[in-house]
């Protein structure tokens, strides 16, 4: 039985838990990496996921950022953040700068390591958030390379909202983005550098074009003025298992959608699921 793993920036899980859980079941998803949950761990609507047969691990501090992993094939070895992850924000009373809730990993299924990532936006090329973003990506790349050097056969996927459009074709009009974040050469170089860490985009070869994000403003979605900024970068061992992928564009439609849509990969591995899956009526 194939295993289906997805990533989705849900833009507030409390506002969209019903929609997300419904989609999980309709799309037959085994593992979902969520970004921008926008809530504390104790505020996450875990009961709805559990009723549908999913375990949930969360990492959220407040109404900003936040990541999670939902799985019906098990969750183990949860890791919050990555070694050397840069911090950002107003210093705490003790003088330290807080780490944001932007990265978490979990082992799911039979030894598959999944990272849910919400890469810093960067805001503006002159904003302090921009060098923070570049440093964050560089350290993530280094930490990934270090892990894969010691575990070269581990199936690992870095999934989420990368806030980078690597190719000109990943935005509807490059002229609109001139001088902006997401398309600057340093950001694109930082994204491309993950290849040196042993990772590859496993969706692009199967779906060469297509957007994953459309702003709510100015009728961006009806006009298909979108961006491709949600990706699954995977180790060789993970990539070798991939048999299919999809960008779930229809999830941008309907009532109160997220501005992002799910990206799904299908793996040819044995699933521990049986036929006794919980039903929701």
N, C-alpha and C positions, 0 to 999 in steps of 0.2 A: 504494500500500500504506500503511495507517495505521501510525503510530509509537506505541508504547505506553510510557509513562513512569510510573514508580511511585516511591513513597517508603515506607520501612519502618524503624522502630526495631526492630532485630533483637535487642537486649539480649544482646550477646556473639556476634560472628561466629564465633569459634573453636568455640563450643558448637553453632552452628547452620548452619555453612557448607553441609553436605549438604542440609539442608532448604531453605535459601535458593536454592541453585543449582537444585535440583529444581523449585522453584516458578517460578523465572525461565523455565525451559524449558516447563513445563506451561502457564503463563499467557502465553507468547509475549511476554515483556517485552524491550524494546529498551534501556531505560535505567533503572537503579535508584539512587536516592539512599538511602544507609544511614545510620542513626544508632546511637549507643551501640555502636560496634564493640568497644570495651573492649580495645584492644590497640595496641601500637606498630606503626608502618608495616611493620617487618620481620617482625612476627608475623602479619600478615594472610594468610589462606589463599588467596593470589592464584592459585595453580596450579589450584585447582578451578574458579575462574571462567574462567581462560584456556583450560582444556580445553573449556569450554562455549562459547567464542567471545567472551568479554567481556574488554575492557581494564578495568583498575581503577586509580583514583587514590585514595589514602588520606591521612588526616590524623589520626594518633593518637599519643599520648605514653606512655600507661600503661594500667592496667586501668580507668580512668574515662573517660567521655565518648567522643570519637572519631567521625569522620564519614568517609564514602567515597562514591564514585560508580563504578558499574559500567556499562559501555556496550558494545554490539556495533555501534554506529554511529559509533564514533570518540570520542576525548577530546582536547581541545586547550584551551590558555589556562587552565590550572588556577590557581586563586587560593585561598590559605589565609587565612581570616579576611576581614574587611572593613575599610575605612578607618575609623579611630577606634574600633575594637572595644574595649569596656572589658575590663579584666583583673580577676582575682579570685584570692585565695589568699595563702599565706604568702610574704612578700617573699624574693627570691633574695639570695644573698650580696652582690650589687652594689646591693641596695636596690630593684630594680625588681620589680613584681608580674607574675607570669607570665600570658600569654594562654592560655586553655583551647582545646582542640581541639573547637570547637563549630560551625564554619562553613567550608564550602569550596564553590567554584564551578567549573564546567567547561562548556566549549562542546561540545555533542554534535550529531550529525547535521549538518544544513545550517544551522548558525548559531543553534541553540537554546541559551540560557544557563540552566543548571540550578544551583540552590543546594541543598546538603544542609545542613539546619540542626537543631541540637539546642539549643533555647532553654533557658537556665537554669531550674531548677525553682522557685526562690524559697523553698522549704522551709517558711517560716513568715512571717507578716506582720511579726513582730518580729525576724526574722533578717537579718543583713547581706546575705544572698543575695537577699532580696526587692528592695531598691533596686538591687542589681546587675542583677537581671533586668529591671527597668523601664528602667534606663539602657542595657542591652544592646539591648533592643527599640527604644528611641528612636533609638539610633545606627544600627541596621540600617535602620530606616525612612528616616533622613536619607541614608544612603549609597546606598540604592536610589533615592530620589528624585533624588539628584545624577546617578546613572548614567543614569536614564531621561530626565532633562532633556537630556542630551547625545546620547542614542540612543533617541528616542521610538518608533521602529519596531522595536526589538529584542524578539524573543520571549524573555521571561525568566520563570522560575518559581522562587519561593521555597518549597521543599518540606521537610517534616520534622515533627518532634515539637515543637510550639509550646508545650506545657505551659500552654495557656490554653484554657478552655472558654468560648467567646464568648457562648453563649446558655444560659438556664436549662435548656432541653431537651437540652443537651449533657452533662448529668450525670443519673444515675438518680434522685437525690433532693437537691434544693438544701438541704434541712434538714441533711443530713449534712455539707455543705461550708460551712455558715455560719461566717464568721470565718476561712476558710482561703484559701490561695493557689489559683491557677488560675481562681477565679471572682470575685476581688475587682474592684471597679470600675476601679481604676487599670490592672490587667492587661488588662481588656476594652477599656478606652479605648486602651491602647497597641496592641492588636491591630487595633481599628477604624481607627486612624490610618494604617494601611498603605493604606487607600483613597485618602488624600490624596497618597500617593506614586505613585498610578496603578495600584495592584494590586487584584485582585478574587479572591474565592474561586470557583474554577471547578468545584468539586465540589458545593457546596451546592445550586446551582440544579438539578442533576441528581439528587442524593440528599439530600433535605431533612433526613432524620433518619437516625440510626444512629451507633453508637459505633465507636471505633477502638482503644480500650484498655480492658482489664479487669485489675484487680489479681489477683495469684495468691492472695491471702488470702480467706478467708471465702466460698468458692464464688462469687466475684463473676461469673465467666463463666457457669456454669450458671444463675444467677439473672438474667443480663443486667443486672448492676449495673455499667455501664461509663461511659466518658467519651469525648467526641469532642474530641481534642486534636491530631490529626495532619491537616495541611492542605496544600493547594496554592494559594498566592496568586500570581497571574500578571498580567503586563502585558497591555495590550489586544491587542498583536500575538500573544501566546501564546493568550490567551483566545479569540480569533477562530478559532483552529485546532482547538479542543476539540470533539470530536463525541460523546464518551462518557466515563463514569467508573464506577468500582466501588470498594466497600469490601470487601476479601476476608476476610469474617468467618470462613470455614472454616479460615483459617490460624491461628486461635486454638485449634483442636482438635488432637488427636493427641498424639504423644510430644514432650515438651520444647518446647512452643511459646514464642515470645516473648509478652510480655504486650500487645504491640501487633500490629496486622495491617496488611498493605499497603493503601495507597490508590493507585489507578491512574487515569490519565487517558489517553485516546486522542486522537491528533491526526491531522488530515487533511493530511498532508504526505508527500512522496515519501521513501521509505526507501532508503538506499544498499545495503541488503542484497540478496544474490542467493539462489539456492536451495541454494548449497553451504555450508550451515551445519554446523558440527561436530556430530557425534552422540556421545552418551554411552551406553554400554551397561553 
